[in-house]
Amino acid sequence: MQRDHTMDYKESCPSVSIPSSDEHREKKKRFTVYKVLVSVGRSEWFVFRRYAEFDKLYNTLKKQFPAMALKIPAKRIFGDNFDPDFIKQRRAGLNEFIQNLVRYPELYNHPDVRAFLQMDSPKHQSDPSEDEDERSSQKPPFYCRDVAEMYDNILHKPLSLRPGVSLTAWSILEELLEKDRQNRLGAKEDFLEIQNHPFFESLSWADLVQKKIPPPFNPNVAGPDDIRNFDTAFTEETVPYSVCVSSDYSIVNASVLEADDAFVGFSYAPPSEDLFL
């Protein structure tokens, strides 16, 4: 009985984090939204919350659980609330706050906390096999955590049709991922074959070239160097060296040095003797 109780506890105990934040504008109002990642058992989803929502939850819990050492970053009266360093520090403080919530069953089972994390949403209580199917449909067709196995899948595994994909979408994917490069879409007439594929039948290429088609998503950016729409999990990574110097002091792109070994069996691999002077 104790073992079953422990398993149920682990299954229902959520794991939470705030991997990133994003700036939004609505009716001339500017605000920051924090992206909360919630995991319960085999289910995983995102919840988007503003600072005011964290503050409201904090005040509610503080009144009901005064002995709990709960805290959130204080409101900023003066200064720029959109300063990147300030946002980063606030995100870290809010992340610590919600992680403290899930350490105690009496807190993460509180109705306001469950609503905040959307734990009772029917969307997040689907059958585990359905969750697995949904996660699989969001991954590349030959994906595998084992990189060597993934490469082997790309070279040898047939493409499997996934549910919910239209026939024209499936057709262009199948033809673009054809393993025989002589029969691959575009091999004979280059881009013209892709352009004439039924998948793009409703698209006016002329309007696309002339930028007459409204984009489905227009990112809110201040200029070409604005990276706010990229997840901070990537933008905060250390930039590795991408070039190295060979023994004869020729500058060679590091990715090319091992290209012949890394892509054995693929129809194209850049020759290792390529130099970038």
N, C-alpha and C positions, 0 to 999 in steps of 0.2 A: 504493500500500500504506500509506504514511504517513497519507494522508487517511482511509482506512478505519479505521486503528488509532485515530486521533484521535476519529472519530465513535463508535467502540465505547467508548472511554474516557468520553466525555461521556454516552453512554447508560447506562453502568453506574455512574457516579459519583453517589452519592446526595446529595440536598440535605436538610438537617435543620434543625429549629428547635423551640423549646418555647414555643408561643403562650400557654399558660395552665396553671394547676394547680387542683386541687380537693381538698377535705378529705373524707376517708372515715372511717367507723367500722365496725369489724368485731369482734364479740365483746368489746365494751366497750373495744377498742383504737382509738385515734385516730391517723390518719396522713395525710400529704399525698401525693397522686399527681400526677405531672407528665405533661402531655399532649405527646408528641413527634410532630411532623408530619414524615413521611418521604416524599420524592419521588424516584423513579427513572424517568427517561424520561417516559413518559406515565402512569405509575402513581403513585398517591398514597394514603397511609393514615396512621392514627394508631396509636401505641404508648403504653401507659400504664405508667409506671415510678415506683417509689418511690426515695427518696434512697439507701437501702441497696443497691439494684441498680446505681445509678451508681457508688457507692463500690466495690462488688465488681469491676465492670468496670475501674475506674481502677487498682485494686491489681494486677489481672491484667496489664494492659498496661504498668504501670510496671515490673514485674519483667522483662518480656520486651523492653521498649524503653526502657531507662534513659536513653538519650540524648535521647529526645523530651521536649520541654517541656510535659508534660501536668500539669494541675492541676484540682482541683474544690474547691468551697467546703468549708471544714473543718467537722467535726462540732461542734455546739454543746453544750457541757457544761452551762452555766447560761443561764437566761433562757427566754423563751416561744418554743418552736419553731413556734408557730402565729401569731406576730405578723405582720400583713400586710406590713410593711416587710422583715422578715427573710425571709419566703417570696419576696418579689419579688427581693431580692438573691440569694438562693440559686438561684432560677430563672434569673436572668441568668448566674450563674456556671456552672450546669450547661449552659445553652445554649451558652456559649463553649466548654465542654469537648467537647460532641459535634460542634460545628462544626469544631474542631481535628481531630477524628478523621477527618472526611471530606475533609480536605485532602491526606491521604497514602494512596495505594493499599494500602500494606502494613498500614495500620491498618483502613481500612474493608473490606478483604477478609479481615481476621482472623475466624476462626469465631465468637469470642465477640462481636465487634462486629456481625457479620451476624445472629447470634441475638438480640442486644439490640434491633436495629432491625427484626427479623422480615423480613429481606431475602430469605430463601429460602422463605418461606411460599408454598405453591401459590396461595393466594388473591391474592398480589401478582404472579403471573407469568402472568396471563391474557392472551388476545389483545387487542392495543390497541383493536380495534373493539368488543370486549366492554366494555373499560374505559370507552370513550366512551359506550356505551349506558347503563352503570350511572350514570356522572356525569350524563347527560342526564335519567335517570329521577328524580334527586334535585333537579332544578331546577324552578321554576314552569313551567307549560305553555307560556307565551309568552315565556320568558326569552331575552334577547339582550344582549350586552355594550353594544351601541349602544342607548342609552335611547330615542332617537327611533324606531328600528326596532322596539324592544319595544312601544312605545305603538301603532305601526302594526299590529303583530301582534295586540295585544289587540282592536283595533277591527275588523280585517278577516280575519285568518287563522283558518281553521277549527281546531277542537280535534282533536288527533290522539290516538288510543287508544295507550296504552303497554302493553308486555307486563307481565304479572303483576298487572294491576289487575282486581279482581272486577267482574262486570257491574253489581252494584248501586252500587259505588263509582264506576264509570265513568258510570252513569246520573245520579247526583246531581251529579257534577262538570260533566257536559254541560249539565244543566238550570240549575245555578247560574251557569254561564258563558255562558249563552245571550245572544247579542248584542242581540236584540230584547227590550227590557225588558218589553214587554207579555206576552211568552211565557216570561219568566224564572221559575224556581221561586220562589214566594212573592209573585208579582205580584198574584195574585187573592185568596188567603186568608192572605197574610202567613206568619207562622211556622208556622201549622197545616199548610200544605203540606209544609214541610220536616220537621215532626214526624211526618207520616204517610208519609214516603217509605220504600220498602222497605229502604233502607240502614240505617234505625234500627229495623227490625222486632224485633230481639232486645233492644232497650233499653227499660227501664222508665223513662219520664220522671218518674213520681211518685217512684220511688226516687232518681232523680238529683237532683230538687229537694230531697228530704229528706236528701241526702248519705248514703244507705245503700249506695252503690256504692263499693267500695274503688278508689282511684285507681291506675292502672297504674304510676305513678311518684310517690313521695312525697319531695319534695326535703328534704334535711337542712338546715334553716335555723333561725337563732336568733330571727328575728322578721321583721316585714313589710319592714324596710329591709335585710335580709341579701341581698346580690347575688352571693354566692360561686358560684352556678350559672350566672352570665352570663360569657361569654368576656371576658377582660381586654382583648381587642382592642377591645371596645366600652366597657367600664367605664373604661378609661384615656384615652378620647378627651376632648378639650377640649369643654366644653359651649358651643355657639354661642348667641348671643343669639336668642331666639325672638319677641321683641316689639320694635317700633320706634315712634317717635313721628313722626306726620305733620306737615306744615308748620303745620297749625292746632292742633297739640298734642293731637290725638285719639290715643289709644293704639290701634294697629292690629296685629293678629297678622301677623307678617312673611309667613307662608305664604299669607295671603289676598291680599296685595297683587298677586301675579302669577297668581292662580288662573285668571282668565279666559283668559289666554294659555297657561298650562301644560297645561290640560285641554280644549283645544278639540276637539270631536268626541265627547267622552264624554257619557253620558246625564245625568251630574250634575256640576256644578262650582259651588262656593260663590261667590256674587256678590261682587265686589271691594268693593262698598260696605258689606259687613258690618263693623261696628265692635265692638270689645270695650272697653267703657268701664270 
